[in-house]
């Protein structure tokens, strides 16, 4: 029997846990309350800061506490065009402006949002990475809204889910090439231990199912069944099809939908 392979070791954590010591905290909306449900509440952007391991900048937004004489700070994802000193309005009656947090039933069709909730009050789940956005396609009759996710897939969510108007800041981040290994090293040092990646065919047979042989080749089919044991489950897992897509785009979409 071979060694415990890398994908098995990653599942348990250990040295593969994410590096969270210097991170600024979770980016999410303020808790959903009566003021947002029936009117609006005003906050001010106090600071825009970098979060280690995250491509998008964060904004510290300060609100008044509705029930006690104190202030409440929330960590939002910064939208493109946001600035310190900007007023942020959250709620049903907030205006359609960059950075405002509005429920989807108050948003016209075709509006670009980010950090959209999956369920009412979960404080943001979709369209959170730098440069990404969610598009409101249309409002349905039964209190639901159809949205287009960054992947292109469509999803129906409750019209009471909130979204922030605009796209997430930090877009075009991946347009600049890393160019050298040192930059990749420090990029992933802030994230987690997932770089560099050694190919399976470059390993010995004891370390990986693709290892060994006089030339670097897999030696058998790269597809593997869905219920394969953990030490075998590498390559194209449960593949419906393999090879490159040939022919027109529409033709390929029909083929994929048929599968």
Secondary structure by P-SEA (a helix, b strand, c coil): cccccaaaaaaacccccccccccccccccccccccccccbbbbbbccccccccccbbbbbcccccccccbbbbbbbcccccccccbbbbbcccccccccccccccccccccccccccccccccccccccccccccccccccccbbbbbccccbbbbbbccccccccccccccccccccccaaaaaaaaccccccccccccccccccccccccccccccccccccccccccccccccccccccccccccaaaaaaaaaac
